[in-house]
Each structure stands twice: as structure tokens, then as C-alpha cells.
């Protein structure tokens, strides 16, 4: 039915590509315009900024004052401009009296807008002197649509028919985001003779694409022989920054680029010379988009090519073939660039973007970009087969699964109404132990540690309303027996660790509030959390989480954080006690804040602003979270001195902000350093089109290790999505092929992780099997075992490069931008994140060996002089202690590169008289690279300049050299010592390829008696199936010179481990 509805809708309004400079082609022939006074905002002088408000044509609500007129207009000379630092309904077009002929008819609202973030629109029918109101159902998504700060975009909104009672029509523009600027212009309203279809798919459109019009089709992007796709040869700029753009032009359907941003997402494909374009194709087509062309070479994008408004949502789940959208131009067009802007409510994914040109005219462009491997490099070849090495228990990485207790039969075994058997006799538990032996697993991530026994009439308590597996003093529901202790005792016999984490800390309501002098900054909640963690440690858990699963912390408004509330005289006793306890906590926070910053207790921040007092509040709030975790950790280790602590977090780096995303943060250095946490964990789930795709586990390992002094990380990995049904969801397998299992695990430990576990165990066994999941996990753990047996956990990352990430720089620069104290583009607010993410991707893809530290904790990198090169991605904020530590490292001989900033502020965001690093840069002691990755990060010359700077800084001291010939091959090195090294290679591409490697190994031994001898090396290789001794130029015994340049062949989706060691 929905397919027919969409087909009719498309036929009425959107069945063709719109070749027009305005939205006139969106207006159906039977539409009748409703005159809107001042809909173009031209009737008011800019100087009289309130005139249009006092004239009661347009109005504001909720007390916003930042509504003005702007001369940046779409049409005419003026547009309505709106600025806000909050979110709500913002602008109202006051009542337009309804005429009788409009009733029962649908409305069409058209307007142009540009700006930051997102815009929503509500159309209301009102009657009885506006006392009665009905919000009309519209075609606009509830989540609102994106805005582009440089491009005016057209928006069309259709409504359900006006009710018969309607007397006035109100138009309300609104937002759900903070810190934004809008421009709105040329607002028009129409009635439609035919009722508009306003249904918007809540999920992906499942019907036949042929019902949507001729511009939709299925396939794998096959290109006719007389044409060529020139998209791979463009220089691509994006706003906001998108990574690994080659994924949407590589011709591989399972890769792609997920669009992101709080507003619209823009991609510009640029050419140095005009190119002939005949058509455009993209998969997956989004719901809202516009396409432009630059036909003059001035970057103005003067030609409007096509747009889609309220198109069906097209995903790849449930489809056999990839869906495509195509625009065939009426005649070939000469272009310098193509601009694609997506402004859907939820950013989509482009799996492939094709710009088609006649093959004859594209020939020169394609020829210029071809790369051929050097034929003279010797190839490492397989020799004698060797047995798979087996690591000892002490050598093994942590590897296992998320276990929910029902998976081993707890719903029956812990049911007190049934006969109780010892855990070791449960069939489900015995099967789990057999599987753990099969996989070589040694870690149970018990989430959540609850019985899974349903209790009649029990309500609330979050998603798992069951007893915890031990007698608890603080949990609302707990078992009477020590089930957790029994589980730990049994699995410890098999060398298996148990890590515990709860989904919700559902504490009892009847626990007394602490006295005022014991309340602290967390009150009763904090005391319960401390006790809950200690109980798990006492019951035998090896490692306990100090937070809830995937917990976020919101840096709330300071006014509410410090608020002391009056106690109503008529409140009941319980309410009075509750408010008094909350006030005790608020008072403790006020005193602690004043003490932390040595300021009067009365000097408290009350709003979000780009001032030192608010920045101090942000630091204080997060430090207090860390202090609570430290108290939990101390209690756990007092209960069980052997216990370790961890945080099971959600990865928030892809959000690229800690302020405007509901102030939500998760993986944070202030927690790790505040509580001295043993392990950081997060879930860097990925498919190949996500954020940074296959490099996500590697990235997470680097960041999490940097977040705690212990420098230990453990990751939660995923299976292929699509419910494991490869017949129903075959395309899901393409986005997460089998190499993803060992590749993710190897990428994590290659970057210092101590282990991984997969979410969840039942997907790898016969309960809910995922296609290739069992085989994939088995392969991943087998590869880890080989790496461990060859000394992986005893090895370290070569000390080539130290990356110093600055959390203060990322935060304070972003706050400056979103608060309106920055003259550049709003998209630059994520500059600190962008540069850090861009840098790590370059290092991953080019095979550089590096470790990440937080610049904010100089004690953690005080000995960074042991690294050959130190890189500071965006050191905008730098304290004097950080500067002195860096200066000492420079004096000891390390090279330093700074990117994008020069120490403009101190660690609290207060500007220095002149940038702190300015003199060091001017003197040549620090190399400086000015780069905006959003604009040029994907350009070949930018990457070339960056790599040349790295190579000149490292000189001949690079541990591992890599040439992957443009293919997506991840390479990295671990070393036990300078004569014993491990190389990991992961071919993420869907093509067979070769890589050239170069190792720096000592050539001779030396002694005190001036005698030296040549060192000979052996090479072993583990591929996905076997282990072989390797030869080079027919030799098994290799010299250091032999290892300076050699080639390794990799099949599509293959991973290899090389062990190079002295004889």
C-alpha cells in the first residue's frame, strides 16, 4: 500500500529532476497562493529591527530577542535572521484569517533558508479566538531538516487538509538545537485542490523502485562502455568534515561515506579544468537533497541541476540490490565542479557517487591518476609449512563475549520455584564452556549481572527488571544467594575472567539520605554507587565497571547544578526531606567549586557562555564525576585487592562536540586520570561506510589508552548487522565482510588494546547465529593467539611518533565558535576534533607507528623525548606546565610538528598576549602546518605535503615504511626489541593487491672488544589459514639490507601477521 502511496505522491510532485533556479516547479498547477504580508521581508527597513514584530506580521515567542533583518538575502535585499543559544519555538507568523474556500484543502508552504544546524516548521489551525489549536500533520520530519550556512536551500512542506473549524493559520519555525543562526526568506503559502499525501516512511521504503519514477533504479553502478565515472578524480571538499571520501567513488558497493552533521551536509567535487558531464548517479539516494554545478570556474555553483524533497527513505536492509537515483542532463554540460547538498532530518549514506562523462573526454583525466607498482621490489614468498603456535594462558590476549545470564540458562537455574542444581551441571553452562574452549576465549563480559528470572507484577527498573546476582544492600531487587560468586568460581577453574557491568543502577528508594556533612557532591546516589561496585568485587568479579553501560554525562546548566530550592511549607515530610537532601548536595557543590578555583562561593556561573567561569564549571563537573569513580574504585579494591576497574562506555568521538550534542560525553580523560582506572572500554561498532569505518577499533584503542594513566584498553566489537540473515539482508554482508572480524581485533591490539570481546555470545552459537559470525570470531581469536604466541602482549608500539591530543583545545575553541565569538564558518567549530581525526587516519593509512597521549596531562608524556617525533594536532589551548614540558622535549632533541593552532589560549581558554608557540615556530624549533581538513584534507597535494613533512622529520628513523599503492591496506608494527618485530597487514579493500614494506633492523652485533658480526633474520607468516616460513630472493636467512625493501601479496579480504626475528 505504501509503495502505491509513494508512487502517486512522486508522480504528482517529484517525478522529475528540477531544472530551475527557484521553487516554481514545486508548485502544482492547481495550487492557489495565499497572500502573506511581508513574506519576503522587504517591507521593513533594516534599521527598524523590531518593526516587523510590532506590526504583528511576524512575532517571536519564549522571550527571544535575537531576531533581526539581514542583507544576506535569497531574493530581494533582505531576509529574516535569527540567533539563539537555546532551543524552542522561535518565530511565529501570526494568524492569517482562513477563507471558507480553503477549508478541507491541504496547504503547501514554501520557503528558502540557510544557516547553522536544523530548522523545523509547524503549521497550526486555530479557532475560537486562538484558544483552540490543531497542529496539522505535515510532510516535514519531526526531527527537522538541515541547514547549510553557505547555500540557500528550498523547503517544501505539505499538510493534511484544514479542519472545518479553522479560523486562523499560524506558521511556526522552531529548533531542537542550541547555538545556531538562521536566515529565512521568500515564504509562500498555497492551497491545493487535491489532498497532499503527507505520509513519511518511518523506516526504509520496501517497495519496488520502479514505482517511484524513471530516475530510480537498482544495480551495482554498472557504467556503459562509452562513458566513464570521473568522480574518483575530483578534489572533494566537505562541510562538515567527512573521512575516507574514496569509499564513495571506489566502485565497491559495500563501502561508502555516512553523512553527518547537525545541519546539512555538503560535498563539492572540483576539477582544475572543465569536464563534460552527461549524468549523475548516487546510491543510496537521501530523502532531501539538492545538486548544483559550477559552470564558470569561480566556485559559485551557478546552475541548479536537481533536487529531491521528501523522497522515500532508501536503505540496504531487506534489499537484494543497491538502490540508485540518477539525473540525466538534457544535454552535456561543461562543469568545473558539482555540488551535492543533503539536508535530510537524519543524515544518510552515499555508497557510490558517479559523475559520468564521455569516455573520450575523460581519458586524459583518468590516465593522469594511474599508479603501477615497482617491478624491482623482491616478493616475500611462502616456504615450509609450520604448525600454528599456541600461546600460554599468560601470553593470551583477553578475548571473549558479552554474556547475558539467560544464555547459559539462568532464567530456570536461578528460579527459586524450581529445584536448584549446581551451576556446573546446567546444560546451558556446559555448552557455554564447550564453546569457550572451541573459541579459545578467556573473558566473560557479564552484562548485566542479573538472574533473568521474571517476577510477576514487577514494573519499572529499566530494561532488565530482574534481581542482581548477589544479596545487595542498595539495589531495589537482589537475589538471596551469591550466584555471581558461584559463576566466578566455576569459570576461574577454566582460566576465564568475569567482568561485570550493569545497564541501570536501579537503587532502593528507602535508603536514608546521608547527613549534611557526608552528602558530598553526589549525595545518596553516590553512596549507593560506591556500595554497588564494592559488592560486585566482593562477590568475585575480576574487573568491575565504575559506570553504567554506555553511560553519558551531561554537563548540565550550571544554574541547575548549583541550585538550592525553597522547601514549600505545605509539602509532606518525605518531600521536605528530599528537597533538603538535594540542597545539601547543591551546597556541597558550591563550596567545592569555590575551593577548586579559589573564588568566593557566591561567584557561580549561571549559564552557558564563552567565559572563564563557565569553562571552570565544565572542568569541575567532570572532575567530580572522576572523584566519584575514584571512590568506587577504592571501595572495590578494599573489598577485593585483586580486582581491576573499567569503564564500559559509548564512543562519542564521532559526534565531534562536547557541548551542542546535549552536552553528552562519554570517553573522557578526566575520568581516567581522576580515578586511575585500569581499563577503558567502549564499543567502536562499525560497518565499512560508517564514520571512519574499518579503522574505528584502531582509533578507539588509541584514544582509550590515552584516557587513563594505566594506558590499557579493551574493546567491544560487533558482528555483521542485518539480524544475521544473509538471505533477507544480503547487502549487510558487503558492509561487514568476513575480514571485519579478524581485522577489527587485530587493528585494536596493534594499537595497544589488551583484548576484545564480541557483542554477544548467542550470535556465535546456535541460539541466534549470525551469518559467518561463528567462523569470523573463531578466526579473529585464532589470529590473536598467533600474535600472542609470537610475543604480541610483551611487545610495544615502536616509539616513532607521539600524538598529543588537546581536550581543552577542542572544547574551548568549539565553545568560542558556537557562542558567536568567531568570525569564520560555524563548521569550523569542530576544528580540533577534525584535525585529530584526520591526523590519526593519515597515520593509520600510511603505516606510521605512533602512540596517543592527552596534552592536558603532561605528567603522562613527560618522557616523550624517547619518541623521534611529537605531533600536536590543534594546540589552541596550552597551559604553562604543558609548554615547559614540551620545551624540555625539544631541548632533548625530539622533532615537533604543530597543526592549525599555536597556543593562543591557556588551559582554561583565556587568550595569551601572543600565541605561546609563536617564537618556537618562528625559530624553526617547531614545524608548523596550517591545514583545514574540511577544505583540503582529502586533496592529494595536502596529504603529500603532510607525509613529506613527517618523513623529513623522521629522516631514516622510521620503524616501518609502507607503500600500499593507493589501496586500503592497514599496516602496523609491534616490537619486542630492535631485532624481534611483528608486522600486521589487513587488506580492507575488495581487491587483490600488493604492499611494499621496509623495516629498520640492526645489521651487526657489537661488543666491548670491537668485534661485530652480521645479524641474520628469519621471517614467519600467519595468514588466515596457516603458518609458513618465508623466503626472500630464495633465501630463508635474511640480512638487514634485505628487509629494507620487500613486497607482500594480499588477497581480497586477507590479513597476515609477519614475525621477523634474529636467528
C-alpha positions, 0 to 999 in steps of 0.5 A: 500500500505504501509503495502505491502511496509513494508512487502517486505522491512522486508522480504528482510532485517529484517525478522529475529532476528540477531544472530551475533556479527557484521553487516554481516547479514545486508548485502544482498547477492547481495550487492557489497562493495565499497572500502573506504580508511581508513574506519576503521581508522587504517591507521593513527597513533594516534599521527598524529591527523590531518593526516587523514584530510590532506590526504583528506580521511576524512575532517571536515567542519564549522571550527571544530577542535575537531576531533581526533583518539581514542583507544576506538575502535569497531574493530581494535585499533582505531576509529574516535572521535569527540567533539563539543559544537555546532551543524552542519555538522561535518565530511565529507568523501570526494568524492569517484569517482562513477563507471558507474556500480553503477549508478541507484543502491541504496547504503547501508552504514554501520557503528558502533558508540557510544557516547553522544546524536544523530548522523545523516548521509547524503549521497550526489551525486555530479557532475560537479566538486562538484558544483552540489549536490543531497542529496539522500533520505535515510532510516535514520530519519531526526531527527537522531538516538541515541547514547549510550556512553557505547555500540557500536551500528550498523547503517544501512542506505539505499538510493534511487538509484544514479542519472545518473549524479553522479560523486562523493559520499560524506558521511556526519555525522552531529548533531542537538545537542550541547555538545556531543562526538562521536566515529565512526568506521568500515564504509562500503559502498555497492551497491545493485542490487535491489532498497532499499525501503527507505520509513519511516512511518511518523506516526504509521504503520496501517497495519496488523502485520502479514505482517511484519514477524513471530516475530510480533504479537498482544495480551495482553502478554498472557504467556503459562502455562509452562513458566513464565515472570521473568522480574518483578524480575530483578534489572533494571538499566537505562541510562538515568534515567527512573521512575516507571520501574514496569509499564513495567513488571506489566502485565497491558497493559495500563501502561508502561515506555516512553523512553527518552533521547537525545541519546539512551536509555538503560535498563539492567535487572540483576539477582544475579544468572543465569536464563534460558531464552527461549524468549523475548517479548516487546510491543510496539516494537521501530523502532531501537533497539538492545538486548544483554545478559550477559552470564558470570556474569561480566556485559559485555553483551557478546552475541548479541541476536537481533536487529531491524533497521528501523522497522515500527513505532508501536503505540496504536492509531487506534489499537484494540490490543497491538502490540508485537515483540518477539525473540525466542532463538534457544535454552535456554540460561543461562543469568545473565542479558539482555540488551535492547538498543533503539536508535530510532530518537524519543524515544518510549514506552515499555508497557510490557517487558517479559523475559520468562523462564521455569516455573520450573526454575523460581519458586524459583525466583518468590516465593522469591518476594511474599508479603501477607498482615497482617491478624491482621490489623482491616478493616475500614468498611462502616456504615450509609449512609450520604448525600454528603456535599456541600461546600460554594462558599468560601470553593470551590476549583477553578475548571473549563475549558479552554474556547475558545470564539467560544464555547459559540458562539462568532464567530456570537455574536461578528460579527459586520455584524450581529445584536448584542444581549446581551451576556446573551441571546446567546444560546451558553452562556446559555448552557455554564452556564447550564453546569457550574452549572451541573459541579459545576465549578467556573473558566473560563480559557479564552484562548485566549481572542479573538472574533473568528470572521474571517476577510477576507484577514487577514494573519499572527498573529499566530494561532488565527488571530482574534481581542482581546476582548477589544479596545487595544492600542498595539495589531495589531487587537482589537475589538471596544467594551469591550466584555471581560468586558461584559463576566466578568460581566455576569459570576461574577453574577454566582460566576465564575472567568475569567482568561485570557491568550493569545497564541501570543502577536501579537503587532502593528508594528507602535508603536514608539520605546521608547527613549534611556533612557526608552528602558530598557532591553526589549525595545518596546516589553516590553512596549507593554507587560506591556500595554497588561496585564494592559488592560486585568485587566482593562477590568475585568479579575480576574487573568491575565497571565504575559506570553504567553501560554506555553511560553519558554525562551531561554537563548540565546548566550550571544554574541547575547544578548549583541550585538550592530550592525553597522547601514549600511549607505545605509539602509532606515530610518525605518531600521536605526531606528530599528537597533538603537532601538535594540542597545539601548536595547543591551546597556541597557543590558550591563550596567545592567549586569555590575551593577548586578555583579559589573564588568566593562561593557566591561567584557561580556561573549561571549559564552557558557562555564563552567565559572563564567561569563557565569553562571552570564549571565544565572542568569541575563537573567532570572532575567530580564525576572522576572523584566519584569513580575514584571512590568506587574504585577504592571501595572495590579494591578494599573489598577485593585487592585483586580486582581491576576497574573499567569503564564500559562506555559509548564512543562519542568521538564521532559526534565531534562536540562536547557541548551542542550534542546535549552536552553528552560525553562519554570517553573522557580523560578526566575520568581516567586520570581522576580515578586511575582506572585500569581499563577503558572500554567502549564499543567502536561498532562499525560497518565499512561506510560508517564514520571512519569505518574499518579503522574505528577499533584502531582509533578507539584503542588509541584514544582509550589508552590515552584516557587513563594513566594505566594506558590499557584498553579493551574493546567491544566489537560487533558482528555483521548487522542485518539480524544475521540473515544473509538471505533477507539482508544480503547487502549487510554482508558487503558492509561487514565482510568476513575480514571485519572480524579478524581485522577489527581485533587485530587493528585494536591490539596493534594499537595497544588494546589488551583484548576484545570481546564480541557483542554477544555470545548467542550470535556465535552459537546456535541460539541466534547465529549470525551469518559467518559470525561463528567462523569470523570470531573463531578466526579473529581469536585464532589470529590473536593467539598467533600474535600472542604466541609470537610475543604480541602482549610483551611487545610495544608500539615502536616509539616513532611518533607521539600524538598529543591530543588537546581536550581543552583545545577542542572544547574551548575553541568549539565553545568560542565558535558556537557562542558567536565569538568567531568570525569564520564558518560555524563548521569550523567549530569542530576544528580540533576534533577534525584535525585529530581525526584526520591526523590519526587516519593519515597515520593509520593509512600510511603505516606510521607507528605512533602512540596517543597521549592527552596534552592536558596531562603532561605528567603522562608524556613527560618522557616523550623525548624517547619518541623521534617525533611529537605531533600536536594536532590543534594546540589552541589551548596550552597551559604553562606546565604543558609548554615547559614540558614540551620545551624540555622535549625539544631541548632533548632533541625530539622533532615537533610538528604543530597543526592549525593552532599555536597556543593562543589560549591557556588551559582554561581558554583565556587568550595569551598576549601572543600565541605561546608557540609563536617564537618556537615556530618562528625559530624553526624549533617547531614545524608548523602546518596550517591545514583545514581538513574540511577544505583540503584534507582529502586533496592529494597535494595536502596529504603529500605535503603532510607525509613529506613533512613527517618523513623529513622529520623522521629522516631514516628513523622510521620503524616501518615504511609502507607503500600500499599503492593507493589501496586500503591496506592497514599496516602496523608494527609491534616490537619486542626489541630492535631485532624481534618485530611483528608486522600486521597487514589487513587488506580492507579493500575488495581487491587483490593487491600488493604492499611494499614494506621496509623495516629498520633492523640492526645489521651487526652485533657489537661488543666491548672488544670491537668485534661485530658480526652480521645479524641474520633474520628469519621471517614467519607468516600467519595468514588466515589459514596457516603458518609458513616460513618465508623466503626472500630472493630464495633465501630463508636467512635474511640480512638487514639490507634485505628487509629494507625493501620487500613486497607482500601479496594480499588477497581480497579480504586477507590479513597476515601477521609477519614475525621477523626475528634474529636467528 
